[in-house]
Amino acid sequence: MKCVLGIAITLAVLGVGALLFAWSGIYNIAATKPHWGITHSFMEMLRDRSISVHSDDIGTTDSDDAKLMEAAFIHYHEMCRLCHGAPDYQPEEFAKGLYPPPPSMISGHVQEERSQAEIYWIVNHGIKMTGMPAFGPTHSDSELYGLVALTMEIPQRSPEEYRRQVQKMSSEGGGGHGHGSEPPAHGETEQEHH
Ligand code: HEC
């Protein structure tokens, strides 16, 4: 009985301590101030285990649907590239100020370390408290599968091939990052400025 009471008091003190710590504002939440090593390791474990467990029952298929892959390319170039880069394209300036930093998609490390199911889950749901957005709310399942298939391939694309596809995309009037038959969202249409 004494032992249970002791544990309860310790937990209560720890809880109040944590509340006081948060309320005091001592903690520096700046993106320019990296986590301590131990916090970083804890966050990585939290993220990796969560992704692994939540993506466990996702099935994946290889996409050889040319139309889907073309659409995925537009999506990748218009969105993912800005943070993760692409062959011959550096991430945008703002992405260099994100913490945690978006990993490169051209080095091949992400594709080696994560399964397709995990990448699908990440792209679908995003990752809390990082700059990684959830694309599930704005993209269909097949668009997401296309994106995953393309992400797996990105490290094998040569800069020439990638550039050629960007040129093809712009010459076909693509690049507007449309979603099938949806009308363009406000602001995506070209407007004349006088
Ligand atoms: C606004 C910036 C931003 C955009 C846009 C973005 N990401 Fe991310 N992404 C991140 C950040 C930041 C992380 C790192 C999160 C972390 O370290 O936990 C990340 C992580 C990931 C990961 C996990 C990487 C790993 O370490 O295993 C994958 C996969 C991924 N993004 C794919 C994509 C794809 C595909 C797109 C486009 C549909 C995309 N991201 C768009 C910022 C972005």
Boltz pocket constraint, residues with backbone or C-beta under 6 A from the ligand:
constraints:
  - pocket:
      binder: B
      contacts: [[A, 47], [A, 75], [A, 76], [A, 79], [A, 80], [A, 81], [A, 82], [A, 83], [A, 84], [A, 95], [A, 98], [A, 99], [A, 100], [A, 101], [A, 102], [A, 103], [A, 110], [A, 113], [A, 114], [A, 118], [A, 119], [A, 122], [A, 123], [A, 127], [A, 130], [A, 131], [A, 132], [A, 133], [A, 135], [A, 147], [A, 151]]
      max_distance: 6.0
